[in-house]
Amino acid sequence: MINDLKVPNVPICKYVDDTSIAETVPKRALSNAQAAVTSVENWSRENRMKLHPGKCKELIVDFSKNKHVFDPITVDGACI
């Protein structure tokens, strides 16, 4: 059902009805995660599929001493 879901410039893993988006953010760079999520939201709306923000998770892996601070990601208006 989600074979045609594409997110520009972002690695994406799909399995049945689950989708994972990955991003590597270099030092002093901004994250594009919200743009990727917005792309998935638009695709979902166009294909009449409902996203469940309560099931959405964000995982940040940061090995630097000075931790990055990213803006919160929202799915259908709800922060995850």
WOKATA-V974111 format. One record per backbone hydrogen bond with DSSP energy under -1.0 kcal/mol. NH is the residue of the N-H (numbers start at 1). CO is the residue of the C=O. Records with the same first field share a line. If there is no record, write none. Layout:
NH->CO ; CO
//
This chain:
5->2
10->7
13->20
15->18
18->15
20->13
22->11
29->26
36->32
37->33
38->34
39->35
40->36
41->37
42->38
43->39
44->40
45->41
46->42
47->43
48->45
49->44
55->52
56->53
75->78
78->75
80->73
//
